[in-house]
Amino acid sequence: MPSQVATCLRLARQFSANSSKHQRFLARAFSSSTIRPEINKALSSADLAIKDMKSNSTVLAGGFGLSGVPDSLIKAVLANPAITGLTVVSNNAGVDGAGLGLLLQSKQIKKMIASYVGENKTFERMYLTGEIELELTPQGTLAERCRSGGAGIPAFYTPAAFGTVVQTGELPLKHNPDSTVAQYSQPRDVKVFDNKSYVMEEAIKGDYAFVKAYKADKLGNCQFRYAAANFNGAMGRNAKMTIVEAEHIVEPGEIDPAAIHLPGIYVKRVIQSTEPKNIEKFTFAKEEGDDAAALGKGDTAAKRERIVRRAAKEFKNGMYANLGIGMPMLAPNFVDPSVEVMLQSENGILGLGPYPKKGQEDPDLINAGKETVTLSPGAAVFGSEESFGMIRSGRIDLTILGAMQVSARGDLANWMLPGKIKGFGGAMDLVSNPSATKVVVTMEHTDKKGNPKIVKQCEFPLTGKTCVSRIITELCVFDVDFTDGLTLVELADGVTADEVRSKTEAPFKVADDVKPML
């Protein structure tokens, strides 16, 4: 026994000595003082970075509106007309003459996978006349499809878009020159979890990712700035060849490790950004009394102010809320000062502040409507994939949206009119969890032709089924029960239930204690 103990002690000392030698060897091998080939992913130009780019590739492009857009890389592709047939994945396609809009005009893009067409008339025209394919995808689903593709997850289930054309496979992917539909999407698999229906979506995998960063070091570590993070992180983690254009290229160690948003393991090439940053919509703080000007003029302004003032009463102290563009964005101007609400914007901001004063606008600070904004004290910024995780999981207490139609059971249609298309944006995600997030619609009671917008059944393609719980118009307020339908609960001054009935297609009940709409 003593000899066995002695043997064990001798082996232990020998292992310890060898281990120490091994550690010293590794320390010398990777010491910064040791001469070795330096890792340097920085290249001298965008042209060099895309030198081996092939036609018919799938390109993931960061950006939201014109914020955080890799313009230097886009222009390098534009300068190489031999690169054609691209499938481009991005939230939107820029605008006429800027961002991805340049590659639409040069016809180097064959297909877009996007959530929003917006005000890009070239994009809309090319899609409706068959010059380009478009796979419209809810914004949160788009972010998650890109994130999943980079995380090795082939598919996932989401509540967004259940009961819509996305789920049923009735979404036009391509049109004929006469605007008739040439090809529809594929229906999605649906499964029920915890008594709720979810839609299966497949991950997106990219050949190339074009990323815009604020800072990048020569190892490829990246830091984003404010809302310019948007889709850049999810895109950058995905592709076989991620190319980053950075405003500032720095030495390794100059970015605080805790401030690295995209680790260099995902990045293959880094270039210096050479293009100026753009702002799509300059929006400034109004002088006192100017809020009314944003509502329009005359009778229209009076109607909208009535709607917006009533919508402001939906905010409760401590709420987290998300507001759609248009009238919903004006509601905070009429909130009682004693009520504190944190506003979330789906492009990656929690704690939206007011519009900036003229001269203080920042291209890296925009809201979901692409308007210039500021941050409130205590604000947080993050990528779009995290933003929609907050939304789908029910962390948002209230969302206020506009609508084209709302049905008697709370179905919502707000993304497409015949012959026109804006896209889903983030709306399908915002209304996907109505049991946790209160969905309020603000809209004028009838359209410009006097047709009711509160209908028995929506004629326009749905944004969400049984999701709206309250409707606010210039005439009244309806509460919506997903089973029992509409109940009139408030009336504007001088408006009767009979007048409301004459302008409402959907049947409704009248509450026993109808209150004045103040």
Helices and strands as residue ranges (DSSP letters): H 2-29, H 46-49, E 58-61, H 71-78, E 86-89, H 101-105, E 109-114, H 121-128, E 133-136, H 139-150, E 155-158, H 165-168, E 172-175, E 181-184, E 190-193, E 196-202, E 208-217, E 222-223, G 226-229, H 232-236, E 241-250, G 257-259, G 264-266, E 269-272, G 290-295, H 298-312, E 320-323, H 327-330, G 331-334, E 342-345, E 349-352, E 375-381, H 384-392, E 398-401, E 405-407, E 412-413, E 416-417, E 420-421, H 427-430, E 438-442, E 454-455, E 470-472, E 476-481, E 485-491, H 497-502, E 508-516
